[in-house]
Amino acid sequence: MKKTLALIALLTLSACSGTPDLEDETLSNRSLNLEEFFEGETVAYGQFQDRFGTVQRRFDVEISGTWDGRNLTLVEDFTYDDGETEQRIWTLEKTGEDTWKGTAPGVLGIATGQEKGDTFNWIYRIDLPVRKGTMRVDFDDWMWLLDDDRVLNRAYVSRYGVRIGEAIIVFEKK
C-alpha cells in the first residue's frame, strides 16, 4: 500500500511540472519564421533524457528543407550515438500567419503548431521508433530562435499523460 501511494504521489508531482506557454513574456524582439529558418540545409545536435535526467541517447540530424510558398517539407536524417540511423519526412502546411499543421510517418492524426515572436510550439502524438520496436508518445515541442542561425528546441515527451523524458536539440543553419 505504501508503494502504491508513493507511486501515485510521484506521478502527480511529475504531471504538475511546468512547461512553457505562448503567453510567457518573450526574451527578445526576434521572430521565428519556420519557413525562413528551415529552408535549405540545417544540422541539429540533441539528446534524450529520461524523467530523472539521465541521458539515454544522443543524436545528430541532417535536415533538408524546401518551401513552396505554402508547404514546408523537412527531410530529417538522424544518426544516433550507437550508429543506428532513421529518416523522418515532415510535411508542414502554413494554415495562417502564425499557425501550422503537419504530418510525418508514424504521426497519429495531425500535428499542430503556432509561432509567437521568437517561439514556436509544436504538438503531436507519434509511434516513435525505439530500440525494441515503437512506443506511442506525445510531444510538446518548444523552439526558440536564439539568433539568425540557431534555434533551441526542448521537447517534453509523455506517455499516458505522464512525462517520461525530454529531448533537447540545437538546430544550426549550414
Secondary structure, 3 states (H helix, E strand, C coil): CHHHHHHHHHHHHHHHCCCCCCCCCCCCCCCCCHHHHHCEEEEEEEEEEECCCCEEEEEEEEEEEEECCCEEEEEEEEEECCCCEEEEEEEEEECCCCEEEEECCCEEEEEEEEEECCEEEEEEEEEEEECCEEEEEEEEEEEEEEECCEEEEEEEEEECCEEEEEEEEEEEEC
